[in-house]
Amino acid sequence: MKHLLRVLLTAGLIVPFTGCSEVECPLDSVVVMTCGLRHAETGEKLQLSDSLSITPCGKDTILLNRAYGISEFVLPLKMGIEVDTFLLRFSNSWEMSATDTLFVAHRNEPHFESIDCPASVFHHITHVSWTSHNPSVYPLTIDSVAVKRTLVDYNDIENLQIYLHTAP
């Protein structure tokens, strides 16, 4: 009888601690890099009056299609490579256009919240470089790019600031 009482008491203390766990997976588990647009001359936020289309180099995929009136956008980084190359095509209603290139080097890091949640890959930006077209061809071009936050994760926090030169 004493043994049975001891077993029941032990079971009564252990069972409440071994119940189901309530795991909260992130609701928005999409990992994207946030890019803000800035005036190269003033550093202030820039709202595009021209359109911007972005494609990954060597792919038929369109990541951003003729967006205008924007001051920021998001881009996915690939988990299987260490450098993503993006083509930024600026154009206007007079059929003028020019393309700049953005290179984003990054380390990939698997991320697990829980076995109940889908796996993700976070990225750590290690280096950014770019090419710019001649402003005489088209008056809007990349002047410089600054890395503001190296970690690319679920948070919608600006990772890159792209400074655009606007020729008169």
C-alpha positions as CSV (number, residue, x, y, z in Angstrom):
1,M,0.0,0.0,0.0
2,K,2.8,2.4,0.9
3,H,4.5,1.5,-2.4
4,L,1.3,2.2,-4.4
5,L,0.9,5.6,-2.6
6,R,4.5,6.5,-3.4
7,V,3.9,5.7,-7.1
8,L,0.7,7.7,-7.3
9,L,2.3,10.6,-5.6
10,T,5.3,10.6,-7.9
11,A,3.1,10.2,-11.0
12,G,0.9,13.1,-9.8
13,L,4.0,15.3,-9.5
14,I,5.5,14.4,-12.8
15,V,2.5,14.3,-15.1
16,P,1.7,18.1,-15.0
17,F,5.3,18.8,-16.1
18,T,5.2,16.4,-19.1
19,G,2.0,17.6,-20.8
20,C,1.8,18.9,-24.3
21,S,4.0,21.9,-25.0
22,E,2.5,24.9,-26.7
23,V,4.8,26.1,-29.4
24,E,4.3,29.4,-31.1
25,C,5.7,29.3,-34.6
26,P,6.3,32.7,-36.3
27,L,3.2,33.8,-38.2
28,D,5.3,35.4,-40.9
29,S,8.2,33.0,-41.4
30,V,9.4,34.5,-44.7
31,V,13.0,35.6,-44.7
32,V,13.6,38.6,-46.9
33,M,16.1,41.4,-47.1
34,T,14.6,44.9,-46.7
35,C,16.1,47.7,-48.9
36,G,15.4,51.4,-48.4
37,L,15.9,54.0,-51.1
38,R,17.7,57.2,-50.2
39,H,18.8,60.5,-51.9
40,A,22.6,60.3,-52.4
41,E,22.8,64.1,-51.9
42,T,20.8,64.5,-48.7
43,G,20.5,61.0,-47.2
44,E,16.7,61.5,-46.9
45,K,14.2,58.8,-47.9
46,L,13.5,58.8,-51.6
47,Q,10.1,58.0,-53.1
48,L,10.6,56.8,-56.7
49,S,8.8,58.7,-59.4
50,D,10.3,56.4,-62.1
51,S,9.6,52.7,-62.2
52,L,11.9,50.0,-60.8
53,S,12.0,46.4,-61.9
54,I,14.3,43.8,-60.2
55,T,15.3,40.4,-61.5
56,P,17.9,37.9,-60.3
57,C,20.8,37.7,-62.7
58,G,20.5,34.8,-65.2
59,K,16.8,34.1,-64.3
60,D,13.5,34.8,-65.9
61,T,12.0,35.5,-62.5
62,I,10.7,39.0,-61.8
63,L,11.0,40.0,-58.1
64,L,9.7,43.5,-58.5
65,N,7.7,44.6,-61.6
66,R,7.6,48.2,-62.6
67,A,7.1,49.5,-59.1
68,Y,6.8,53.3,-58.7
69,G,6.1,55.5,-55.7
70,I,8.0,53.2,-53.4
71,S,10.7,54.1,-50.9
72,E,11.6,50.5,-49.9
73,F,11.3,46.9,-51.2
74,V,12.2,43.4,-50.1
75,L,14.3,40.8,-51.9
76,P,14.8,37.1,-51.1
77,L,18.3,35.7,-50.7
78,K,19.1,32.2,-51.9
79,M,20.0,29.6,-49.3
80,G,22.2,27.5,-51.6
81,I,24.7,30.2,-52.8
82,E,26.8,32.8,-51.1
83,V,26.4,35.8,-53.5
84,D,23.1,37.0,-54.9
85,T,23.1,39.2,-58.0
86,F,20.2,41.5,-58.7
87,L,19.5,43.6,-61.8
88,L,17.8,46.9,-61.0
89,R,16.2,48.4,-64.1
90,F,15.1,52.0,-63.8
91,S,12.6,53.2,-66.5
92,N,10.3,56.1,-67.2
93,S,7.2,56.8,-69.3
94,W,9.3,58.1,-72.2
95,E,10.7,54.5,-72.7
96,M,14.1,55.5,-71.4
97,S,15.8,52.8,-69.2
98,A,19.1,51.7,-67.6
99,T,20.2,48.8,-65.5
100,D,22.4,48.7,-62.4
101,T,23.6,45.6,-60.7
102,L,23.6,44.8,-56.9
103,F,25.8,42.0,-55.5
104,V,25.0,40.8,-52.0
105,A,27.4,38.3,-50.4
106,H,26.1,36.5,-47.4
107,R,26.6,33.5,-45.0
108,N,23.6,31.1,-44.7
109,E,22.6,29.8,-41.3
110,P,19.8,27.2,-40.7
111,H,17.3,28.4,-38.1
112,F,14.9,26.1,-36.1
113,E,12.2,27.5,-33.8
114,S,10.9,24.0,-32.9
115,I,10.4,20.6,-34.4
116,D,6.8,21.7,-34.8
117,C,7.7,24.7,-36.9
118,P,9.0,24.8,-40.5
119,A,12.8,25.3,-40.8
120,S,14.2,28.6,-42.2
121,V,17.5,29.9,-43.3
122,F,18.7,33.2,-41.9
123,H,21.4,35.2,-43.7
124,H,24.3,37.3,-42.5
125,I,25.3,39.9,-45.1
126,T,29.1,40.0,-45.4
127,H,29.7,42.4,-48.3
128,V,27.7,44.4,-50.8
129,S,28.9,45.9,-54.1
130,W,27.2,47.4,-57.1
131,T,27.7,48.7,-60.7
132,S,26.2,52.0,-61.8
133,H,25.3,53.1,-65.3
134,N,26.4,56.5,-66.7
135,P,23.9,59.2,-65.5
136,S,23.9,60.7,-69.1
137,V,22.1,57.5,-70.2
138,Y,19.5,57.7,-67.6
139,P,19.3,60.3,-64.8
140,L,18.7,57.8,-61.9
141,T,21.6,55.5,-60.8
142,I,23.0,53.8,-57.7
143,D,25.5,56.1,-56.1
144,S,26.3,53.8,-53.1
145,V,24.9,51.1,-50.8
146,A,25.2,50.9,-47.0
147,V,24.6,47.8,-44.9
148,K,22.5,48.9,-41.9
149,R,21.7,45.5,-40.4
150,T,23.7,42.4,-41.4
151,L,21.2,39.8,-40.1
152,V,18.4,39.0,-42.5
153,D,15.6,37.2,-40.6
154,Y,11.9,37.4,-40.1
155,N,12.0,41.0,-38.9
156,D,11.0,43.7,-41.3
157,I,14.0,45.9,-40.4
158,E,16.0,47.8,-43.1
159,N,19.1,45.8,-44.1
160,L,20.4,47.9,-46.9
161,Q,20.2,51.6,-47.7
162,I,20.5,52.2,-51.5
163,Y,21.6,55.7,-52.2
164,L,20.4,56.9,-55.6
165,H,22.0,59.8,-57.6
166,T,19.5,61.8,-59.5
167,A,21.0,63.9,-62.3
168,P,19.2,67.2,-63.1
